[in-house]
């Protein structure tokens, strides 16, 4: 069997031949590119089932011999040739598909092992080149980079060949291969640096813009259309007349064993909703591509990059820059397809005239055209999954056309209802998911038409909201309720200042446009001020007690921390007062329930009436209270004032409200701004999602991109975005136990 450890032989000649070929592939003997060995290896249908330890030993032998044999490079070259031939057949059934799938399986197994077990910073063990004296075919150019050749053909197939029952399996394995090839990112630290080595990702970034646009568009169409993979037997029947299984095809095969072995605990066994393997994998690859940024050193600042001393490790970010990500640009510049045809025919046309749908643009180059309507609907169905949330964020934050499209939709509940339901169950979600959802709401709330339209959409009921019966409630009222509930949850659980700010910023953007806020939402808004005031008063008491027990108060770190936290809650209380002021100043006649809630709980404002930060804002609130209280006192009524009578009284007197004596304050307007180095948050975040939601796993000991608890089945730390109180939202890295 050569270099592979011996095992009891099967009686099948095919199995013996398969074992011999795999053993030869991982062994010491080097086969030239033109050898018929490669055709035998890639054409042989295998049903070989190897034990995990044998797969591990085979990989170890391969890694030991690859520097001499360069068999990884050679099988990648053969993979490229197979894909070139498959592209020429334009997706028609072809025996070359079998060879391409087999090449993908074998190369993925050994490529993944080398990446996971690399001992060098430059992953030199990959040996992505041929020896100088290696005989090659006449039409092969020896000076081309192997990683570029492979990625070019992989991306060309993905971007130009339709997903069909004939090609879907090859599409799936190409996406799996890309995950393996791009997993070099997991070896790098959380902060991208010029010494990071990602050969396949860098090769993907260097492709021409037309190909990049085709790939982005195809990945999104696969996500939208969610094509189903055929059964194993059906899939492989196209590869050979005998309908035999392909190399390592079965779940128990060597490839599957290695890809899923032995570090499975990062792979979640839970699935949310209806999962589609090809659609999910397309989204995973897209998210990795659009959030990758290559860090390079400015010219002349570092002369010796091979030096491992502190000099090269302490390069300031001032002396580095990030190259432009063409996939991110393609997504940002994507445009809607303007045609009204049925969905089935729509997609058939899209796939038939693919290159025609990459529209030319005189200023920005080729532009991707996508069915925004279908993308909108797909996102609405999938927002329970965190990857869909991240895609929605990427589109809203980067693509102004898609943001505008969303804002003019009359069925905003398609997106908002799953977002609000997810926030409702925040205790079962990751902190990153909560933040992404809140940032999405903040981005949407920046547009006044959004805030106005959601209050006009009436929901007959909200069955998943259990604390209170919500009947005939506006979407805007529900959003206010959920945002306040999220603040309440944060007060008791997370205690994260930045989550508070994001919620309050969104409420502040909505406030001037509130229309007929429900009674329950109005009560919760006043209760929000009360909740924050209790926290504020508790901090004041603790600080004062601390000051009384200390003979020297200056320089005490605990007192300083309390004072800083007290200042934060002072700002929070002021924002809530500004929210109430905006409603009373700009929309009082349309919101009698808000007036009722303030009158009903007016005692909560009294302790702050003379507070220097709140006095001017409370003047307006007490101006409203005086107006309605005086008229209520002057009006005679039979019996006690019931809730219905008070509310009717407020509605009637709202008609005579003129706002006399009200001070006009500048409206608060919070906007989201992505930090200058968002890759420090998003690259680790994307890979956390990929590892937790796909069949792809990675050795925990090899992961440097984000902290991993080696003794528990969980990820320990998350990086979290933050807001500041001047109305800008940036990225802030903090570490929390989830």
C-alpha angles and dihedrals in degrees: 000000000000116000098357116093111258123253134175108293122244116228091235113102089207091057092049091049091048092051091048093051094048090045090051091047092057094038134094100267115097118217119202121237093255095052116120086228089087094054091050091049095049098040098048113103106223130202091171115145113198128190116244093248091054091050089050092051091048091053092049091052091047092052090048094052102033094089089061102034098035086206093150090059091045096051089047089054090050089048089054092050091049090052092048090054092045090053091051090055088056094226098310116144108275138165086237088073089066091053092046093051092047091048089050093050095048097041092046092054096052096034090055092049093051093048093049094047100037113142097190130073091230095047088238089168089079090071093197095189141064125249114264092244094046111129110234136180116271094247093053118100110216097197095062119105111252093214091054092048092050097044092045092056094040091052093042091055093045092047101043109030120079120242104243138147086270097052105025095094092051090047090052094049092047089055090048090050090052091054089053094045093048094046089093083091089072089066093058126083123259092263112064112234138181092257094060112117118212106151098171095043091048089050090052090052092053096059121115118272096246092057091045091054092048091052095047091049095047093048090052092046090052088051091049098042095040096204116204121236113236121241117279096255093046092047094052096042088081092059102063141007090242091057089225123163119264130241112306089344102146122084090244093051128116093260095050091044092053098041090051097034137128109341104055101141092092089059113089118227091201123090128193120218123324108344123201116196098208094043093047093047091048090054093047092053091046093051092050091049098047095046098046117109123181114219114213133177120250115249116280098006098102120030101175113043091168091067109106094195125115090266094076093038095056098056108144120234085239088072096048135063138190122243120234114270108225093197092054089049091049091053092046092051097044114129134202122259108241106212135106109218134127117285096244094049089040093061093042089057092045093055094042096054098032100147091044088061092061092087120208118238122193094216107031103026123232116005127205116234117209137175098252092185093058092042090052092051094046092051090049090056095045106041092109084076117077094221090060089051090053091049091050090049091049091051097045094044097044108025113063092185093057091045090052090047091053093048093055095049113112092209100062088149086077088074102022100053096059089043093052092043090053091050089049088061093044093140089068095047134080118257090241091057091051091051094048091051093048092048089051090054090047092052091050093046091059087078114076093209090060093053091048097046098049090060090056094055110089120205115208090212145338105222096181093058104090106173096070137012106253108197123170091353122162119243088239092055090050090051091052090049094050094045091052090046089052090054089050091050090049091051091056102034121015100023090198116160094204094057089054091051094050092051094045091046090056092047090049091053090050098044102086090051099047111134124190095339108202123253092248094048091048092051091049090051093056090042088055089062089048093050092051092044091055090052089047093050092048091053091049091053093047092048093048092048090050092050092050093052095048121080089198114038101173116092095017106141095205092053090047091051091050091049091051092049090046090055090052093053090045087058091047092052090049091052091052090050089050090051090053090045092052091052093047094044101044106020111021097124089054095049112054091153090062090053090049092050091051092048092047093053100028092131091072090068097049098082090057099045093105097035108126093226095047107031098093093047093047090052088070093047091050090045087060092044092050091050095054098033093054092050092046090051090050094050118084118218135184108247127337126340106260124198091255093050093048092048092048089049090052092048092051094047093046086074091064095044110118101168094242112176095013115138115226114227126192108265115251111240119183121194132187119239122181114230120253092251105037091153089078088067104030103045094058090039094053093050092048088056093046093051093046097045108034136062088249116105134178136201107271091212090060097050114106098154094085134003115271126192103233093196101049138049096246143077110253107203136037130192112228135202120231143200130220126214096247091076101263123115117212138167117271125182116221132155122231136171103241 
